[in-house]
């Protein structure tokens, strides 16, 4: 018997996306050099929130074996589908600062770490020599509370304690989530979960 995905996903996705927005922490209004610069507040800007919408998994994955994560860099959204299609989640993300730092394509989760430590990559250290060589787990850690390590060297989906970064170009290549969202995604994914960045 065929399953009507559009009907099933529509209601769940609507509820999930609403919950994601309501549960997201407020974003601070101050800026730093690590986030993109917003337009002048006096300028009239039309916001397009339609790009942050639920999606069906079928155009992006052949199957949902081990679950699937789709990261849309343009809309700055992460989509998750469980293997049995009982769970669909949609989260706002931070994305890389520039196209040069952005990687697209297929990968997978190869490691999961609760309370990750952080070391800057050689290219990060070259761009920012003042950065520390190591930051242990805790509130100052750039990877937040949880990290999903991808099969690509140095690439992660992780949390952040700096909530200003979510929804913006602010990373050196990784995909960032609010800590409460990465905690939930961490519990849903497993080693082997498919990941596609578009």
Number of C-alpha atoms within 10 A of each C-alpha: 3 4 7 8 12 11 10 12 20 14 11 16 21 14 12 19 19 12 14 16 13 10 12 17 14 10 12 10 7 7 12 10 7 14 19 14 11 9 9 8 7 6 7 8 9 6 6 8 8 8 11 17 13 21 18 15 20 10 7 14 16 8 12 17 14 18 22 26 27 21 24 19 20 11 19 21 23 25 22 24 25 18 15 10 15 10 15 21 22 27 25 25 27 29 29 21 18 13 10 9 12 18 15 11 9 15 17 20 23 15 14 20 13 13 16 20 18 17 17 18 13 11 10 12 14 11 10 11 12 8 13 11 12 11 17 14 17 14 14 13 20 22 30 27 24 27 29 27 20 23 16 13 8 13 18 20 25 29 29 26 18 19 18 21 24 26 19 22 23 23 20 20 21 23 30 34 32 25 22 17 23 22 18 12 24 20 11 16 21 18 15 17 23 24 22 18 17 15
